[in-house]
Amino acid sequence: MIESLNSPHVARVKALIGSRGVKERKAAGQFVAEGLQCAREALNSSSGPRIGTLYLTNNGRSKVEEVSDLSAIDVVDVSDEVMKEMSETITPQGILAVCKIPQVSLDSIQLNGSRRFIYLSEVQDPGNAGTILRSADAFAMDAVIASPGSVDMYSPKVVRSTAGSLWHIPVFESVSIDEVLAMGVNAFSLGAEGSKSLSQYQMSGDTVAIFGNEARGLSTVQKVDSIGVVSIPMPGNAESLNLSAAASIVMYHLSNMRP
């Protein structure tokens, strides 16, 4: 059991979640996932990021062993003090995994005329990004694609916000909108200025729904003529919706249009 706060294991984890975490994660091809839910999904899912090392306290081990087989996993036992030093959360569950970032490209996507994709255009808020990915999983979208300049989809806050859905749906990062459109998909974006209501929108073939930056909107794709704009009718008094809430409404609509 690791009890020293100066252990290289502690330094390794803290580097992945620290102020230089984005660079460290990309260089190492690894990210950190905390808690029982993420560990359970990582251990039991047949796809998604694989666990490299699983750090457990005595209490954490008892929780994980109830739901998953650890025989094929590199498990490192740590003290409660070491876990607290490695964790970003105030009250750690005693379960922390260092996972491998999947190496994927758009070439792996196979279109079939009914694919549904979500594109995040310079979305910055990790809570929004994680919640959108979770909704994409819930509504059976085929992938979440993030533009250059979007939040790191493997940052600790995004990973926590996905509540385990990161292991259920493919994620592609740093993909330009031109690359997405070159796949031959139909595209639409969401905006208050949309001339067509979402309820009137009818899909035709493989489709990507585009969501823009929380403050600036769709600055990176406004000049792409092939992208239509739809709006969500709001008969109430609120002027706008949170990005993740609006995205969930769109994805629910798309899921009901599946053949």
C-alpha positions in Angstrom: 0.0 0.0 0.0 1.2 3.5 -0.9 1.3 5.8 2.1 3.8 8.4 1.1 2.4 11.7 -0.3 5.7 12.0 -2.2 5.1 8.9 -4.2 5.7 9.1 -8.0 2.1 7.8 -8.3 0.8 10.9 -6.6 2.9 13.2 -8.8 1.7 11.3 -11.9 -2.0 11.8 -11.1 -1.6 15.4 -9.9 0.2 16.3 -13.2 -2.8 14.9 -15.2 -5.3 17.1 -13.2 -3.2 20.1 -12.5 -3.0 23.5 -14.1 -1.0 22.0 -17.0 -3.3 19.1 -17.2 -4.3 19.6 -20.8 -0.8 19.3 -22.1 0.0 16.5 -19.7 -3.0 14.5 -20.8 -2.3 14.9 -24.5 1.4 14.1 -24.0 0.7 11.0 -21.9 -2.5 9.9 -23.7 -4.1 9.5 -20.3 -6.7 11.1 -18.2 -8.1 10.7 -14.6 -11.6 9.4 -13.8 -12.8 9.4 -10.2 -15.6 7.5 -8.4 -17.4 4.3 -8.5 -19.7 5.1 -11.5 -16.8 5.9 -13.8 -14.8 2.9 -12.6 -17.7 0.5 -13.0 -18.4 1.7 -16.6 -14.7 1.5 -17.5 -14.4 -2.0 -16.1 -17.6 -3.4 -17.5 -17.9 -1.6 -20.9 -16.7 -3.3 -24.0 -15.8 0.0 -25.6 -14.5 3.4 -24.5 -11.4 4.3 -22.6 -9.5 1.5 -20.9 -8.1 1.7 -17.4 -4.3 1.7 -17.1 -4.0 1.9 -13.3 -6.8 1.8 -10.7 -6.0 3.4 -7.3 -8.1 2.1 -4.4 -8.4 2.7 -0.7 -9.6 -0.2 1.5 -13.1 1.2 1.4 -12.9 1.9 -2.4 -11.8 -1.6 -3.1 -14.7 -3.1 -1.2 -17.1 -1.0 -3.3 -15.5 -1.9 -6.7 -15.2 -5.6 -5.9 -19.0 -5.7 -5.4 -19.6 -4.7 -9.0 -16.6 -5.7 -11.1 -13.8 -8.3 -11.5 -10.4 -6.7 -10.8 -8.3 -9.7 -11.7 -7.1 -8.3 -15.1 -6.5 -4.7 -13.8 -3.4 -3.1 -12.5 -4.6 -2.1 -9.0 -2.6 0.0 -6.6 -3.8 0.2 -3.0 -3.3 3.6 -1.4 -4.1 5.2 2.0 -6.9 7.6 2.6 -4.4 10.4 2.9 -2.8 9.6 -0.4 -6.2 9.3 -2.2 -7.2 12.7 -0.8 -3.9 14.2 -2.1 -4.6 12.8 -5.6 -8.3 13.6 -5.7 -9.9 16.8 -6.9 -13.1 16.2 -5.0 -13.7 17.3 -1.4 -14.8 13.9 -0.2 -13.2 11.2 -2.4 -14.9 7.8 -2.8 -11.5 6.1 -2.6 -11.6 5.1 -6.3 -9.4 6.8 -8.9 -8.5 5.4 -12.4 -5.9 6.6 -14.8 -7.4 5.7 -18.2 -6.0 5.7 -21.7 -7.4 8.3 -24.1 -8.8 6.4 -27.2 -7.0 7.1 -30.4 -9.8 7.6 -32.9 -10.3 9.4 -36.2 -13.3 10.4 -38.3 -12.3 7.7 -40.8 -13.7 5.2 -38.3 -17.2 6.5 -38.7 -19.4 4.5 -41.1 -22.4 6.4 -42.4 -25.6 4.5 -43.1 -28.2 7.2 -43.8 -29.5 7.4 -40.3 -26.5 8.5 -38.2 -26.9 11.3 -35.6 -23.9 13.3 -34.5 -23.4 16.3 -32.1 -20.8 18.9 -32.9 -19.5 21.3 -30.2 -18.2 24.5 -31.7 -15.8 26.2 -29.2 -17.9 25.1 -26.2 -15.9 26.1 -23.2 -17.9 25.1 -20.1 -16.9 21.6 -18.9 -20.2 21.1 -17.2 -22.1 21.9 -20.4 -19.8 19.6 -22.4 -20.1 16.7 -20.0 -23.9 17.1 -19.7 -24.3 17.2 -23.5 -22.3 14.1 -23.8 -24.4 12.4 -21.2 -27.6 13.4 -23.0 -26.1 12.2 -26.3 -25.6 8.8 -24.7 -29.2 8.9 -23.3 -30.7 9.8 -26.7 -28.6 7.3 -28.7 -26.5 9.8 -30.7 -23.7 8.1 -32.6 -20.8 10.4 -31.6 -19.9 13.7 -30.0 -17.4 15.8 -32.0 -15.6 18.8 -30.6 -14.0 21.6 -32.5 -10.5 23.1 -32.0 -10.8 25.6 -29.1 -13.5 23.5 -27.3 -12.9 22.3 -23.7 -10.8 19.3 -23.2 -13.3 16.4 -23.2 -11.0 14.4 -20.9 -10.6 17.1 -18.2 -11.7 16.0 -14.7 -14.8 18.2 -14.7 -16.0 17.0 -18.0 -15.4 13.4 -17.1 -17.4 13.8 -13.9 -20.3 15.6 -15.7 -20.7 12.7 -18.1 -21.6 10.4 -15.2 -20.1 7.4 -16.9 -21.4 8.1 -20.4 -17.9 8.7 -21.7 -17.6 4.9 -21.9 -20.7 4.6 -24.1 -20.3 7.0 -27.0 -17.3 7.8 -29.2 -15.7 11.3 -28.8 -13.7 13.1 -31.4 -11.6 16.2 -30.5 -10.1 19.1 -32.5 -12.2 18.4 -35.6 -13.0 21.4 -37.8 -16.6 21.9 -39.1 -15.2 21.6 -42.7 -14.0 18.0 -41.9 -17.4 17.1 -40.6 -19.2 18.5 -43.6 -16.8 16.7 -45.9 -18.2 13.4 -44.6 -21.3 14.2 -46.6 -23.7 14.7 -43.6 -26.6 17.2 -43.4 -26.1 19.9 -40.8 -28.1 22.3 -38.8 -27.4 24.7 -36.0 -29.5 26.0 -33.1 -30.1 29.7 -32.8 -32.8 32.2 -31.8 -32.7 33.6 -35.3 -33.6 30.3 -36.9 -36.3 30.6 -39.6 -37.6 27.1 -38.9 -38.9 25.7 -35.6 -37.2 22.5 -34.3 -40.7 20.9 -34.3 -40.9 21.5 -38.0 -37.4 20.2 -38.8 -37.4 16.9 -40.8 -34.2 14.9 -41.1 -32.9 13.5 -44.3 -29.9 11.2 -44.1 -26.9 11.3 -41.8 -27.2 14.5 -39.7 -25.0 16.6 -37.4 -26.5 19.1 -34.9 -24.2 22.0 -34.2 -24.0 23.8 -30.8 -22.0 27.0 -30.4 -20.0 28.8 -27.7 -22.0 29.8 -24.6 -21.3 33.5 -25.1 -20.5 34.0 -28.8 -22.7 31.4 -30.4 -21.6 29.9 -33.8 -18.9 32.3 -34.8 -16.9 29.6 -36.5 -19.7 28.3 -38.8 -21.8 31.3 -39.5 -20.5 31.7 -43.0 -21.1 28.1 -44.0 -24.1 28.3 -46.3 -25.0 24.6 -46.1 -25.8 24.9 -42.4 -29.5 25.7 -41.7 -30.5 27.3 -38.4 -33.5 26.1 -36.3 -35.0 27.5 -33.2 -36.7 26.1 -30.1 -40.1 27.6 -29.5 -40.4 29.0 -26.0 -43.9 30.1 -25.2 -42.9 31.0 -21.6 -41.1 34.1 -20.3 -37.5 32.9 -20.2 -35.4 34.7 -22.8 -33.0 31.7 -23.4 -32.0 28.2 -22.4 -28.8 26.9 -20.9 -26.8 25.3 -23.7 -26.9 21.8 -22.3 -30.7 22.1 -21.8 -31.2 23.3 -25.4 -29.0 20.5 -26.7 -31.0 17.9 -24.8 -34.2 19.1 -26.4 -32.7 18.9 -29.8 -31.3 15.4 -29.2 -34.7 14.2 -27.9 -36.3 15.5 -31.1 -33.6 13.7 -33.2 -34.0 10.5 -31.3 -37.7 10.4 -32.1 -37.0 10.7 -35.8 -34.9 7.5 -36.0 -36.2 5.0 -38.6 
